[in-house]
Amino acid sequence: MPGLRFNRDFMSLWAAQAVSAMGARVTRTVLPMLALLTIGASASEVAILSALGVAPGLLVSLLAGGTVDRSPKRRLMIATDLGRAALLLTVPLAALIGGLTMTQLYIVAGLVGAGTILFDIADNTFLPAIVGRDRLVEANARLEATEAVAEGAGPWLGGVLVGAIGAPMAILVDALSYLWSALFLRRISVAEKHVARTTEDGTGLLSDAVAGVRTALADPVVGRFLIAASIHAVGGGVFMALYMVVVIDTLSLGPGLVGFIIGAGGVGSALGALVVGPVRSWLGTSRALVLTFGIGMAFDFAVPFSLVFPDHAVLLLLLAQLVGDGFMTAFIVLALSVRQARVPEARLGRVNATFELFGGGAVLIGALMAAGVVLVLPVQSVIWGAALSGPLALLVLLGLWRRAL
């Protein structure tokens, strides 16, 4: 069977996703810089800006799954790219005439963030039609490796662009990247099936959201993925909220070293995506799923252990990024591929949206919990509690060990 490199439609999707993923990370990095450097925003305003980049995506996840299922995915992704480009183009234009305000940045951040979630849901839903269900692991591994590279290189590229040409022009370059992504998507020629709304689907957006949750939980494998991922994401939200407190305030690591440690996570994720195929061939899908998640979550404990053994903190944190992120990425590739293969095509968009909603909502809950609990407990105790979310999620997945997938 010809490799994916000979699949013109996949290569076009891959190129579009790579550019779009990089653009999303550049936007996330440059918008707060722009607010600080051009408008003189306060810390509170920057925090609101960052939150608005995430929160609208939860609403999209709740309501857009049915739209993705019943719409031509390629057209929807192109429209999303063009919309994000148009929104971002307003920023350098406003800066050029001296009219840029925080209100405009709030609107742009919220709508661009929502568009990114919509693009990702459509992307994951479109993939089986392009590569077939027998090539999903290979295709997802390539796409996930690209996401890992974007996660590591995007913030760096955003910083370089701001230093070289200024924040407003960096936003202009980012807008052009979305236009480039749209051009690649236009090259895709695969025919898409039309999916009509059925009586079973109900009549509204909320019915679509309910259908996504019910479809996910009705499948004994996909339902386990959803529950386990949500449990683990709560701990992830705690880590997200307190990681900088741990490494900078408690361990007194310098910003440069912290950036290097975090960047190692991108390397680990890329390696995890590359080895997922051999691991699956060696162990089988079921055991590979449980083992990769188990090893990945075990390295969550490297963060609280870094507080116990501060002399070895850098090594422990690097292992968490390299090994932990690597195995967790391998799990994500396998779990997404199984989900795409098991869920009926007519409901895959709604199920993908459900995973986005539950994952994003769990991260938000974890972050809010961390903000409250640290008022009464020391940071070290809260971090240990966050790490325990991994074993709890693993208990949900253990039933897959002997299941044939």
N, C-alpha and C positions, 0 to 999 in steps of 0.2 A: 504494500500500500504506500503511495507517495507520501513523503513527509509533509508537515505543515508548511514548510518553506515553499512548497509548490502550490499551496492553496492561496490563490490571489486574494480571495475575499478575507481570509484570516489575516494575511500579511497587511492588508489595508486596515482592518480593524485593530490589529496590534499597533500599527504606526499611529493611528488616530488616538488610541488609548494611551500610548506612551506620551504623546504631546499633551493630551488633556490632563493626564496625571501630573506631569511636570508643571503645567500651568496652574493647576489647583494648589500645589504646594507653594509656588511663587506668590500667588495671590494671598495665601494665608500668611506668608512672611512679610510681604511688602506693604499690605494695607495698614497694619499697626505702625510700621516705620513711617509711612506717609503721614499718618495722623499725628505722630510725634514731631516729625521734622518739618512738615509744611504748615500744619494748623496749630501746633503747640498743644496737643490734647493732654488732658490730665490722665493719671493712672486709672481713675474710675472710668473715663470715657474709652480708654483702650480696652479695658476689661469688658465693657459693654459691647464694643466692636467685635471682640473675639467671640463672645457668647452668641452674637447675632450671626456669626459665620456658621454656627452649629445648629442653633435652635430651629430655624425654619426647615432644616432638613428632616427633623423629626415629623413635622406636619406633612411634608412631602411623602415620607415613608408611610404615614398613616393612610393617606388618601390617594396616592398615585398608582398603586399596584395594578388596579383594574384598567386604568388608562394605558399603562404600558402593555398589558396583555392584549388589549383590543386595538392598539395603534401599530402602524408600521414602525418597527424599532429603529431602523436606519434613519428614517425621516425625523423621528423624535430626537434622536441623538444629534443630528445635524442642526435641528432647531434649537436645541439646548446650547450647542457650541456657538451658534450665531447670536443667541440671546446673551450669553455670558460675554462675548466679545463686545457687543453693543453697550452693555452696562459698563464694562471696564473702560471703554473709549470715552465715556462721559467724564471720567476722572481727570485725565491729562488735559482735556479741553477746558474743564472748569478751573483747573490749576493755572492754565495759560492765561485766562482772563481774570484771575484773582478772585474767583467766586466759589472756590471749593469749601465745603462746610462738613462738619461732622454728621449732620443729618443725611447728606448725600452719601457719605461713606457707610453709614448705618444701612441705608437702603441697598446700596451696591453689595455690601458684604452679605446681607441676608438673602438677596435674590440670587447672587452667584453661588452661595453655599447650597441653596435649595436646588439650583440647576445642576450642581455637581452630584448631589445625591440622586436626582432623577436620571442623569447620564449613567451613573454606576448601576442603577437598577436595570435600565434598558440594556446596558452592555452585558451584564450577567445573564439576562433573559435571552438575548440575541445569539449568544455564543453557540448553543446546541444546534441551531439551524445552520450555522456556518461550517462547523467542523464535524458534526455528527456525534452521537453520544459515546462512541467508542474511542474518541480522541480527546475527551474532555479533560482528563488529568494532564495530558501533555500540554494542551492549550492553556489551561488555567495556570500551570506551572510557569509558562512563559509570561503570561500576563501578570502573575503575582510577583515574579522576579522584576518585572518592569516597574511595578508599584513600589517595590523595595528600593530600587535605584532612585526613583522619583522622591521617595521619602527622605533619602539621604542627601541627594544632590539638589533637590528643589529649594530648600531653605538657603543652602550655600549659594546657589545661582541667584536667588532673590537678593541676598546681601551684596553679591558682586555687582549686580545690575544697579542697585541703589548707589553704591560707591562710585560706579563708573559713569552713569548717565543721569543720576538723580531718581528719586522715588516716582514722580509723575511719569517720566519716560519709561521706567521699569514696568509700570502698569500698562503702558502702550505696547511694549514688547509682549507682555503677557496676553493682551487682547489679540494680538496677531497670531499667537500660538493656537488660540481656539479657532481662528479662521483656517489655519493650516490643518487642524484636526478635521474640520468639516470637509475640506477638500479630499482628504483620504477616505472619509466615509462615503463620499459620492462615488468612489470607485467600486464599492461593493455591489454585486449584481445578483446575489442570492434572492430567490423569490420567497416572500413571506406569506404565511397563511393568514387569512382574515378570521378573527375570532369575534363572534357576535355575542352580545349580552344575552344570557339565558334566564329563564324564570328562576332557576336555582340560585343565580347570582344576586338576586334582589334588584333594587331599582336605584341605588344611590352609592355615593362614595364610601359611606360608612359600611354599607353592605359588602363592598369590595374588601375593605379592611378586615371585616369579620370572616369573610371567605378565605382570606390569606392565612389568618391564624388557625381556622378550623382545618384547612388543608394541611398545614404544616404539622399540627398536633395529631392529625388522624394517621399519619404515616409513622410507624413505630421507630424508624431510624431518624427521619428528619425531625420528628418531635423531640427526640433525645438531643439532637444537635441544638435545637432552639433553646431548650431548657438549660443545657450545659453552658452554651455560649452566653446566655443571659446571666447565669450565676457568676461565671468567670469575669464578665464585663463589669459587674459591680465592683469587684476587687480592682479591675483595671482603672475604673474611675477614681478610686482612692489613690492608687499609684500616680495617676496623672496629676491629681491635685497636690500631692505631697512630695513628688520626686525631687523637685528643685529645693524644697525645704531640707530634705535628707542630704542631698549631695553638696549643697552650697552652705546652708546655715549650720547643719549638724556635723558634716564631715569636713567642711571648709575646703572643698575642692575648687580650683580656679575655673572660670568660665570656659577657657580654652580646653582644659582637660574634660570638663563636662560635655562640651560639644563633641570632642573626640569619642567619648564613651557612647553617647547617644548615636553618633554616626556609625559606630560599630554594629548597631542594630540593623541598619540597612544592609550591611555586608552579610550578617547572619541570615537575614530574611532571603536575600538573593541566593545564598548557598542552600538554604532549606528548600527553596523552590526548584533548584537544579537537581537535588538528590531524591526528591519525592518519588520519581518514577522507579528508580532502583529499589528503594525501600518498599514500595508497594509490591513490586515483583517478587521480592525476597519473602515478605511476611504475609502477603495477601492484604486486601483492602481493609477488612475488619480489624485485624491485629495491628496493622500500620496506623489506623486511626487512633486506637487506644494508646499505643506505645508513643506515638509522636506527641499526642496531647499530654500524656503522663510525664514525659521527659521535659517538655516545654514548660509545663506548670511547675515542675519541681524547681526550676531555676528562678521562679518568682521569689523563692526563699533566699536567694542570694542578696536581695536588697535588705531585708531585716538583718541577715547575718553580717552585712557590711557594717552595721551599727554595733554589733557584738565584737567584731574583729576589725576595728578601724585601720590597723596596720596593713590589712589585706583588702581594704575596701575597693581599691581600683581594680584589682584582679577579679574580685567577686562581681562587681558591677559590669565589667567587660564580659565575663562569662554569661551573665544574665542576658546581655544584648546579643552576643554571638551565638551561644548555644540555645538559650531559651527562645529567642526570637526565631532562630533557624528552625527548630523543631515545631514551634507553634505555626510558622508559615507553612510547613509541610502538612500539618493537620488541616489548616484552612483550605489549602488546595484540594486535599482529598475530600473534605466535608462538602465543599462547594460543588465538586464534580459529582459526588453521590447525590446531592440535592438536585442538581440539574438533570440527572439521569432518572431519578425516581418520581419527581413531581410532574404531573401532566402538563404538557406544553401550554394549554389554555389557561393555566393558573400559575405558571412559574413566576410571572411578574409580581403577582400579589404575594406569593411566598417570599420572593426576594425582598420585597418591600417590608414584609413582616420581620425578617431578620435584621434589616436596617433599623426598623423602629425599636425592636426589643434591645438590640445591641446599643444603639445610641441612647435610648432611655435608661438602660442599666448603667452606662458610663456616667450619665448625668446624675442619677441617683447616688452612685458611689462618690462622685465629687462633692455633692451636697452633704452626704453623710460625713465625709472627711472634714468638711468645713465646720460641722457642728461638734463632732466627737473630739476633735483636737482641743476644744475648749475645756474638756473635763479629763482627758487622758493624754499621756505623753505621746509624741509622734511615733516613737519606737513601738509602742503597744498597738497603735492604729495600723502601722505597716505590717506587723505580724498578723493582725486580723485580716487585712486585705489578702495576704498570701494564702490564707486558709480557704479562700474562695476556689482555688485550684483543686485541692483534694475533694471538695464538695462536688464540683463539676465532674471530676473524674468518676465519682461514684455513679453518676447518671450514665456515663458512657461505658462502664464496665460490662453492661449487658450485651454490648456489640461484639465482644471478644470472639464468641463462637458463631456469630451470625454470618451467613454467606452473603456477601455483597458483590 
